[in-house]
Amino acid sequence: MQQLEQELKFDVPRSWALPDLSGVLPGVQAAPLPALRLVTTYFDTADLRLAHHGVTLRHRHVMAEPGKPRGRARQKEEWTVKLPASAGAGLARTEVTWPARRSRPRAPGAGAGTTGPVEGAAAPARPRLPAVPKAAANLVRDVCLGLPLRPVARLEADRQRLQLRASDGRPLAEVDYDSVAGYRLVGHRRSTHFREVEVELAPGSSAEVLQAAAARLQAAGAAPSGRASKLLEVLGPEASSWQPARPGPGSAQPGASVAAVLPAQVGACLEELLAHGPAIRLARPDPEHVHRARVAVRRTLSLLGPANRSGADEQLARLRHELSWLAQRLGRARDADVRAELLRASCDELPPADADGARALLERARGDQRRARAQLLAALRSQRYLALLRSLEDFSPATAPGPAEAPAVALGAVVQRNWRSLSRAVGHSGDQATDDALHRARVRAKHLRYTLELLAGKRAHRAAAAATRLQDVLGQLHDAALAEAWLREAAAAAPSRAGLAVAAGQLIARSRASQSELRAAWPSAWSRLRKAVSKL
């Protein structure tokens, strides 16, 4: 099961009690839910790679009504992977859950009417746990770089619960008050105890409920949590303080060598792939994750060529070859995503009489989308991809050129080279430029943008923004031209389906009108870029 988790967390003192949350918004009522006893074991690599990247993998044993005799308590076990929030997703995290076969861990005091974990107690004996489900292990494989998973922490919590309900009985949110004992199981063993309150939105509920409940809790003495998660609180600073190295945008001087900035870019590429790879594998993925991974790969490729102009560095040549392989598969999936979305938006504007033909076209586009995604997933599951990730992590270019190599190339020289290449491409295009010629200009504008974005200074920033604008206009033109070609092929492939052909004809007309507007717009974008570059 895949869902989006949205919650707020609060720290509370030991003597704190849940306030009455009825009426936090008009008509909202708070209803008590049965108390729970939670025994949660977190899995990770020995060096805590999942924790470092904000990913959690856990096995949870839930025992309802823990004060009852053990045989009468309702029990549930499940495995969960939580992925970090996407850019712009705010408090949301993606959560994927699988049911687990009952392993019957024996928690201290479970079924004996305890009121909470005993503070200061030693870590209990580790229960026998089932193996990590293959689906869960595959979802986090990239982040682990294929290293084995093992239990790293165990949390025991007694949970008091309230459900916030609308006047019609619809659930709006759940409020959980946890008394937690945590035990670190790897490295330096440690235990910790704390209390925490969580407010989690029900699916489809408004964030207004979350904020209203938060205000009531804070008025009662709760404070926004200072911990990133319960797990990081237990693992300690070793896990929570780690930050991946990323290149600072606009931090390099023109005289800096490409070799000097390349390691940070390769590291950033790895971090982007690890951040978006698991989300790409989800059953309901956000296409933005494919786009972000593709951009990271292309940024790195734009530096690998200049860094190895002589071709003498086998490590750089091999890395460029493997990243190009991945870029092709990401590109096919991204193109299919863009085409399907363009068609969906265009088909919505067609007359009702063309609905059947529009549906047939959309289904064909979605079929292409599924096939491109299947090819990408096959690549991500391969040992070749795992080896590429390891190569990115182990990347350590030579600090000085060998005797057979050319002197180190300065970043400013690469910017000028990319600018000359783009200028030639635009100059050869002319007023009647072909789609292929403008696409080549777009690719060169993208290379120029990536190198400009590494340079420090406002002028470089303005030039990078102008290059982005030109790239966007030419990219939209390229997408529209590809969509027209795809529509013509679709109509030719189904000559007996008149409705499909009629819908395709209307969409082709719309595409050509869009292309005409974009062709009229790109010279202006080019002029602004030329002016910005002249001031560098």
Beta strands, then each sheet from edge to edge (+ up, - down):
strand 1: 2-11
strand 2: 29-44
strand 3: 56-64
strand 4: 75-83
strand 5: 92-99
strand 6: 150-165
strand 7: 171-184
strand 8: 190-201
strand 9: 223-224
sheet 1: 9+ 1- 5+ 4- 3+ 2- 6+ 7- 8+
end
